[in-house]
Amino acid sequence: MTERQLDVLVVAAHPDDAEISAGGTILRLVDAGARVGVLDITRGEMGTRGTRADRDAEAARATEVLGLTWRGNLEQPDGRVQATTDAREALARHLRELGPELVIGHHLDDPHPDHEASAQLTKEAWYLSGLRRLAEVTGGPEARRPTQLLHFMSHAPFEPTFVVDIEPVWERKREAVMAYASQLESSGEGDAGQHFLYGSDVWERVETKARAFGERIRRRYGEPLLAREAVSLDDPIVRWLGRG
């Protein structure tokens, strides 16, 4: 078996999704000593605001703020993400190569088609990464499936399994999100710089959600996570955050 390169991998549809929805959790894990990576599914090249070059530079800056061990891109077409055979086998190979114990991806119910497709892609690749014969056919490292798969919240609400206390890292999360300046500012006439779906300021939406979930755990800020299977005290998310 190849050496584990990462402890945690966050899989996100676009550059900035990981920071907005799971940036605090990433920072808590990094502070606890975990080697954390982010795999963006697309480069966000179809976004109304900014260019592909802007997004690349912004992702590089956010990577520094988060203290990531690794960041990669699956190079799927923005706005047209699908859980195709090729895409899910490519992601499964990343999981085998990087060897994370814990994978965190989008929730399976989300109004953004790329988010929902990325969630499905992550779920399927997580399973496929553990199939020995598929690994032999497609090449690369031998089969190895991450221990735990969790989901972060983007747009659609869910009842979380965990709420991570992100108050200790709040200002650093804000810095990581603000690295994506092209996505937070007006692109010109007719664009007020607000969220395209919900019509409010992007950072205000981030803060409102964090405050709402933080209140549920008697903290100032929180990030919700969902586990679709029973959680053991030995599972990665519990072990890592118990050290932080």
MOBELQUI-V189500 format. One line per field, one symbol per residue. ss: DSSP state (@ for helix, = for strand, . for the rest). phi: phi as a letter, one per 20 degrees, with the letter a starting at -180 (. if undefined). burial: I if it has 16 or more other ideal C-beta (glycine too) atoms within 10 Angstrom, else O. Layout:
BEGIN
ss = ???
phi = ???
burial = ???
END
This chain:
BEGIN
ss = .......=====....@@@@@@@@@@@@@@@....=====...........@@@@@@@@@@@@@@@...====...........@@@@@@@@@@@@@@...=====......@@@@@@@@@@@@@@@@...@@@@@@@.........=====.........====.@@@@@@@@@@@@..@@@@.........=......=@@@@@@@@@@@@@@@.....======........@@@@@@...
phi = .fffececcddcfcgoffffecgffgfffffeofedccdefcemfeffdmcgfgffffffffgfffmffbbcbeleffncfcefgffffffffgfffemffcdccfffdbfegffffffffffffgfffeeffffffennffgadgfcccceeddefbefeccefdgfdgfffgfffffegfeddfeqgnceneffedmcgfffffffffffffgfdmcfcbceccdecgdefefgffffffef
burial = OOOOOIIIIIIIIIIIIIIIIIIIIIIIIIIIOIIIIIIIIIIIIOIOIIOOOIIOIIIOOIIOIIOIIIIOOIOIOIOOIIIOOOIIIIIIIIIIOIIIIIIIIIIIOIOIOIIIIIIIIIIIIIOIIOOOOOIOOOOOIOIIIIOIIIIIIIIOOOOIIIIIIIOOIIOIIIIIIIIIOIIIOOOOOOOOOOIOOOOOOIOOIIIOIIOOIIOOIOIOIIIIIIOOOOOOOOIIIOIIIOOI
END
